[in-house]
C-alpha cells in the first residue's frame, strides 16, 4: 500500500468510526528514525528503526486512541471490531501487544 493509499484508507476508517459514534484521535502517523530508536530504547516497540523499520517511519501506520469526556477509553465497538473492519479494507491484522496500531 502506498502512502497515498494508506491516507485514503485511514480517512475512510476514521469516517466509519465517527459514523458509529466513536471519538478517535490520531497519534504517531509519521516517525523519524531518531523517534523510532528512542521508542525502541524505551522498550515501547520491537522495531529499532534501522534493522527492523516501522511502517510509521514511512507514514504508512497510525496509532488510534479513543476518548470520551477527555479520557482515553476503549472503543465502544471494541478493538477487535475495528481491526477486523480495517483488515477487510486491506489493512494489516491487529498486533496483540499493540492494539492502537493500524497499518
C-alpha positions in Angstrom: 0.0 0.0 0.0 1.4 3.4 -0.9 1.4 6.3 1.5 -1.4 7.9 -0.6 -3.5 4.7 -0.4 -2.8 4.4 3.3 -4.0 8.0 3.8 -7.2 7.3 1.8 -7.9 4.1 3.8 -7.2 5.7 7.1 -9.6 8.6 6.2 -12.3 6.0 5.4 -11.6 4.2 8.7 -11.9 7.4 10.7 -15.1 8.3 9.0 -16.6 4.9 9.8 -15.6 5.3 13.4 -17.3 8.7 13.6 -20.4 7.3 12.0 -20.5 4.6 14.7 -20.3 7.2 17.5 -16.6 6.7 18.3 -14.3 9.6 19.1 -10.9 8.6 17.6 -7.7 10.6 17.9 -4.5 10.0 15.9 -1.0 9.7 17.2 2.3 8.8 15.6 1.5 8.7 12.0 5.0 9.6 10.8 8.1 9.0 12.9 11.7 10.0 12.3 14.4 7.3 12.6 15.5 9.0 15.8 12.0 8.9 17.3 11.7 5.2 16.3 15.1 4.4 18.0 14.0 6.4 21.1 10.8 4.3 21.4 12.8 1.1 20.9 15.3 2.1 23.6 12.3 2.7 26.0 11.0 -0.8 25.0 7.8 0.6 23.6 8.3 -1.0 20.2 10.0 -4.0 18.8 11.3 -2.0 15.7 14.6 -0.3 16.2 14.2 1.8 13.1 17.4 0.5 11.4 17.4 -3.3 11.2 13.7 -3.5 11.7 11.8 -0.5 10.3 8.4 0.5 11.5 5.7 1.4 9.0 5.4 4.7 11.0 8.8 5.7 9.5 7.2 5.6 6.0 4.0 7.2 7.1 2.0 4.0 6.5 0.8 3.4 10.0 -1.1 5.3 12.6 -1.9 4.8 16.3 -5.5 5.4 17.0 -6.8 6.1 20.5 -10.4 6.8 21.6 -11.6 9.5 24.0 -14.8 10.1 26.0 -15.1 13.2 28.1 -11.4 13.9 27.8 -10.4 10.5 29.0 -8.8 7.7 27.0 -11.2 4.8 26.7 -11.6 1.5 24.7 -13.6 1.9 21.6 -17.3 1.4 22.0 -17.3 -1.3 19.3 -14.2 -2.9 20.7 -10.6 -3.2 19.3 -11.3 -6.5 17.5 -14.3 -4.9 15.6 -12.2 -2.0 14.3 -9.2 -4.2 13.4 -11.4 -6.6 11.6 -13.1 -3.7 9.7 -9.6 -2.4 8.8 -8.4 -5.8 7.7 -11.4 -6.2 5.5 -10.5 -2.9 3.8 -6.9 -4.1 3.1 -5.2 -3.2 6.3 -2.9 -5.5 8.3 -4.2 -7.7 11.2 -4.1 -6.4 14.8 -0.9 -6.8 16.7 -1.9 -8.3 20.0 0.6 -6.3 22.1 -0.1 -3.0 20.2 -3.9 -2.8 19.6 -3.8 1.0 18.9 -1.6 0.4 15.8 -3.2 0.4 12.4 -1.1 -0.3 9.3 
